[in-house]
Amino acid sequence: MIRQLIRRFKGSYAVYNFFHRRDLAHNAKKYRELGLRKFWFSPVSSKDFQSLPAERQKSRVIHPEAIQNSALYQSLDPKSRASLDQFDETGFAVFENFLPSDLVDAINAEMDQFLKNGVVRQEANGKIMFAIHASALLRSVGQDPRLLQLLSILLDGDAMLFQSINFLRGSEQPTHSDSIHMTTYPLGGLLGVWVALEDIHPDNGPLHYYPGSHKLPYYLNSDYGNEGSYFFLGPKDYTAYEDFIAKRIEELGLKKEILCIPKGSVMIWHANLFHGGEPHRDKNSTRKSVVFHYFDRNSICYHEITQRPALIRSLLNHESNH
């Protein structure tokens, strides 16, 4: 019980944040602009923005003509263009066979070598976090100027690469929206880009998603009774959020689709699109992939579920050297 209270006590990580002022500078300026009485090290959640007048909230608008004039759109095949044309309605776009096979092979070979040499490590949950810090090759894919231009248009902002997660197997993660984990003010300032590093089939844990679900409300801590208090995080564990989303899907009758695509294909998804991982039925197979997450540089960036501001110093260092 005491250990649980310590984990929920916001002051414990506010102290950690206090010594990372440079990492948190991106939010401090925005707090001042919005007239919020917050320090760079303070916890932050959607509750902090509820008192702001409506005119202070940015309404993100996707401009179809800007998408169609972008360099990346011009390079796509007709099927991929059609998928991107529907992004505002569906919440995602798929580009099949987007990366050349030899580039994907080079990424996989490098990751194998990094794991062998201890340059990166696989977490207990099977994920390899922030490999972009070690791999210039992976970083070059995530920071492709054509991709950043397109993502900035989709965000109606300025896309910056924040995070990468490599997978050797399917995540099997229950359905969720990224906005509970990586949140912005104004809402919607996040995009995910998922890359298939081998052929994805029904037995090796493909992604699933719910087209159009991004148009639903952003379900945050207050929506499932986990907002907490001034000093403590909410008492519920993450399964309460997963159960809440599963119930909403059932109530709304949303239809699931499964993403089986060839090696080198890419999926871009909206911050609020419901998605997750299917069962990895073939235990002898891998499902190599990488997901990049991008924040809008003009937004406050934080993690709603833990109420922590996002630390992005390492990203800024890479950009300055890129």
BELKA-V637962 format. One record per pair of residues at least 24 apart in sequence whose C-alpha atoms are under 7 Angstrom apart, sorted by the first residue. I is the first residue (numbers start at 1). J is the second residue. D is the distance in whole Angstrom. If there is no record, write none. Layout:
I&J&D + I&J&D
//
This chain:
8&232&5 + 8&233&5 + 9&231&6 + 9&232&5 + 9&233&7 + 10&43&7 + 10&231&6 + 10&232&5 + 10&233&7 + 11&231&7 + 14&41&5 + 14&42&6 + 14&43&7 + 17&41&5 + 22&313&7 + 23&311&5 + 23&312&5 + 23&313&4 + 24&310&7 + 24&311&6 + 27&300&5 + 27&301&7 + 30&300&6 + 43&307&5 + 43&308&5 + 43&309&7 + 44&302&7 + 44&307&5 + 44&308&6 + 44&309&6 + 45&304&5 + 45&307&5 + 46&304&7 + 57&186&6 + 58&186&6 + 60&155&7 + 60&156&6 + 61&156&6 + 62&153&7 + 62&154&6 + 62&156&6 + 66&153&7 + 67&150&7 + 67&153&7 + 70&150&6 + 71&146&6 + 72&146&5 + 72&147&7 + 72&150&7 + 89&212&6 + 90&211&5 + 90&212&4 + 91&211&6 + 91&212&6 + 91&214&6 + 91&269&6 + 91&270&5 + 91&273&6 + 92&267&7 + 92&268&5 + 92&269&4 + 92&270&6 + 93&267&6 + 93&268&5 + 93&269&7 + 94&266&6 + 94&267&4 + 94&268&7 + 95&265&6 + 95&266&5 + 95&267&6 + 96&261&7 + 96&262&7 + 96&265&4 + 96&266&6 + 97&262&6 + 97&263&6 + 97&264&5 + 97&265&4 + 98&264&5 + 98&265&5 + 98&266&6 + 99&264&5 + 99&265&7 + 100&264&6 + 101&264&6 + 104&197&6 + 104&264&6 + 107&137&7 + 107&138&7 + 126&167&7 + 127&165&6 + 127&166&6 + 127&167&5 + 128&165&6 + 128&166&5 + 128&167&6 + 129&164&6 + 129&165&5 + 129&166&7 + 130&163&6 + 130&164&5 + 130&165&6 + 131&164&6 + 132&164&6 + 142&292&7 + 155&189&6 + 155&296&7 + 157&296&6 + 157&298&7 + 158&296&5 + 158&297&5 + 158&298&7 + 159&294&6 + 159&295&6 + 159&296&5 + 159&297&6 + 160&294&5 + 160&295&6 + 160&296&6 + 160&297&6 + 161&293&6 + 161&294&5 + 161&295&7 + 162&293&6 + 162&294&5 + 162&295&6 + 162&312&7 + 162&315&6 + 163&292&6 + 163&293&5 + 164&290&7 + 164&291&6 + 164&292&4 + 164&293&6 + 165&290&6 + 165&291&5 + 165&292&7 + 166&289&6 + 166&290&4 + 166&291&7 + 167&288&5 + 167&289&5 + 167&290&6 + 168&286&6 + 168&287&5 + 168&288&4 + 168&289&7 + 169&286&5 + 169&287&4 + 169&288&6 + 170&204&6 + 170&205&4 + 170&206&7 + 170&277&6 + 170&280&6 + 170&287&6 + 171&277&5 + 172&205&7 + 172&276&7 + 172&277&4 + 172&278&5 + 172&279&5 + 172&280&7 + 173&276&5 + 173&277&5 + 174&242&7 + 174&276&5 + 174&277&6 + 175&242&7 + 175&274&6 + 175&275&5 + 175&276&4 + 176&242&7 + 176&245&7 + 176&274&5 + 176&275&6 + 176&276&6 + 177&271&7 + 177&272&5 + 177&273&6 + 177&274&5 + 177&275&7 + 178&271&6 + 178&272&6 + 179&271&6 + 179&272&6 + 180&220&6 + 180&303&7 + 180&304&5 + 180&305&6 + 181&303&5 + 181&304&6 + 181&305&6 + 182&302&6 + 182&303&5 + 182&304&7 + 183&301&6 + 183&302&5 + 183&303&5 + 183&304&6 + 184&299&6 + 184&300&5 + 184&301&5 + 184&302&6 + 185&299&6 + 185&300&5 + 185&301&7 + 186&299&6 + 188&271&6 + 189&295&6 + 189&296&5 + 189&299&7 + 190&270&7 + 190&271&5 + 190&294&5 + 190&295&5 + 190&296&6 + 191&269&6 + 191&270&5 + 191&271&5 + 191&293&6 + 191&294&5 + 191&295&7 + 192&268&6 + 192&269&5 + 192&270&7 + 192&291&7 + 192&292&6 + 192&293&5 + 192&294&6 + 193&266&7 + 193&267&6 + 193&268&4 + 193&269&7 + 193&291&5 + 193&292&5 + 193&293&6 + 194&266&6 + 194&267&5 + 194&268&6 + 194&290&6 + 194&291&4 + 194&292&6 + 195&264&6 + 195&265&6 + 195&266&5 + 195&267&7 + 195&289&6 + 195&290&5 + 195&291&6 + 196&263&5 + 196&264&5 + 196&265&5 + 196&266&6 + 196&288&7 + 196&289&5 + 196&290&7 + 197&263&5 + 197&264&6 + 197&288&5 + 197&289&5 + 198&262&7 + 198&263&4 + 198&264&7 + 198&287&7 + 198&288&6 + 199&261&6 + 199&262&4 + 199&263&4 + 200&260&5 + 200&261&5 + 200&262&6 + 200&287&7 + 201&260&5 + 202&260&7 + 203&280&6 + 203&281&5 + 203&282&5 + 204&280&5 + 204&281&6 + 204&282&6 + 204&285&6 + 204&286&7 + 204&287&6 + 205&277&6 + 205&278&5 + 205&279&5 + 205&280&4 + 205&281&7 + 205&287&7 + 206&258&7 + 206&259&6 + 206&260&6 + 206&277&6 + 206&278&5 + 207&258&6 + 207&259&5 + 207&276&6 + 207&277&5 + 207&278&6 + 208&256&7 + 208&257&6 + 208&258&4 + 208&259&6 + 208&275&5 + 208&276&5 + 208&277&6 + 208&278&6 + 209&256&6 + 209&257&5 + 209&258&7 + 209&274&6 + 209&275&4 + 209&276&6 + 210&254&7 + 210&255&6 + 210&256&5 + 210&257&6 + 210&273&7 + 210&274&6 + 210&275&6 + 213&273&5 + 213&274&6 + 214&270&7 + 214&272&4 + 214&273&4 + 214&274&7 + 218&272&7 + 220&304&7 + 221&304&7 + 221&305&6
//
